[in-house]
Structure formats: structure tokens, C-alpha cells
Amino acid sequence: ILNLDPNNAEALHLLGIISYQEGKNENAVDLMSRALDINPDFTDAHSNLGIALHDLGKLDEAVASYRKALDIEPNSPNALGNLGSALRDLGKLDEAVASYRKALDISPNFVGAHNNLGTIIRELGNLDEAVASHRKALDIDPNFASAHNNLGIALRDLGKLDEAAASYRKALDINPNFVNAHNNLGNVFRDLGKLDEAAASYRKALDIDHDFTDAHNNLGVALNNLGKLDEA
């Protein structure tokens, strides 16, 4: 299409999405920026440009792209959700919460927004509300492994260790290679004094990702507590 029509904004945008999906973020930014030079009111291109910039660590530029998308389409739940994620990574947690809440006002079944909102609320110390948000996400999508994992984190913070372990196990039933869930389950086993089971969970995490620093450290702690000092 671009050979025939080099200024086709839709084709440039879609080619940019493919580049992003291939991990070629710089190329994705270039293609989507070209699409926006041709059509400055292209909401999806602004929003998707923000995603590529976010992955490149250019958070302020990502926020600017999401805001441009929202200037054109103020009620875009996806742009609001993406803006919330960028604001969270910038440490602007209250603004991120507001963005997710607005997205959910527009789209109450936006499962990712419920899950992400729960994560930020937990970071702000509102654990019961965080649990409620993750449960809402799971009411919408019971097979959302990330929400089960995040629910487990909130439940562990509340001291509900058995419930936390059950949440991590559900996440792993859905995605057996969910490395963070293996590591988090190990943490609960360690809290419960089940050190052999904790070590086994950390080892499963490391079988999947040998460079997972936290799992190496946690395994060392468990082995140390088991008296296996050389292994630790």
C-alpha cells in the first residue's frame, strides 16, 4: 500500500503496530509519527505511539501522546488506561488512580483497568480496596492470571497467607510459566515456615528465568534458614 500511496496514514500506523509487536520500538515510533504528521487527529496512532514510547522508557513523551489522544477523544478508555500506566511509572500515583477511575466510569468492564487500579491502590496502602479491585477484574475474567497474582500479593500484605497461596496457585493453573507467581508462592511458603516448599517454588521460577534476581536471593534466604549455607 505504501509503495502505491506513501502518505497513507492508516497503513503507516498499522505497520508501526507490527513493528511494535516485533519489538522494534524505535521503528514503531518513526512509523506512527509519520502517520500523525499526515493525520494529526488520528486518535489510535497517538495512543499507540504512547505505548511504544512507554516501552522505550520515554515516559513524559508517552504521557504527552496519551493526552493528545484524549484531547481528540476524551472518553477513550484505552487511552485513559494507558495514561494511568505511564503516570504510575512516573510515580504520580494519585493521578494514575484518577485516570483508571475515569476509564472505569466509561467502561465498567475494563478488566485491565480494575487490575492496574488494584495494584496502585495497594501501593498507596489501601489493601482491602485493592483486593476488591482485583476481585472485580476476576469477576469479569476468571482466567486473568495477572489479576490472580496481584490479588495474592494484596492478600499476603493483609496477612491472609492461605488465601494468597490459593490465588498464586490459580495464576499458575492458568499459566504454569508465570515466573512471578512461582516466586510469590515461595514467599508465602517461607512466611508459613514451609522452607522446603519455598525453595522448590523459587527453583521453579529459576527454571523458567535463570536470571531472575529476586528468586535467586529468595532461594538463598530459604536455603540459609534450612542450614544449607554453602548452597545459600
Secondary structure by P-SEA (a helix, b strand, c coil): cccccccaaaaaaaaaaaaaaacaaaaaaaaaaaaaaacccaaaaaaaaaaaaaaacaaaaaaaaaaaaaaaccccaaaaaaaaaaaaaacaaaaaaaaaaaaaaacccaaaaaaaaaaaaaaacaaaaaaaaaaaaaaacccaaaaaaaaaaaaaaacaaaaaaaaaaaaaaacccaaaaaaaaaaaaaaacaaaaaaaaaaaaaaacccaaaaaaaaaaaaaaacccccc
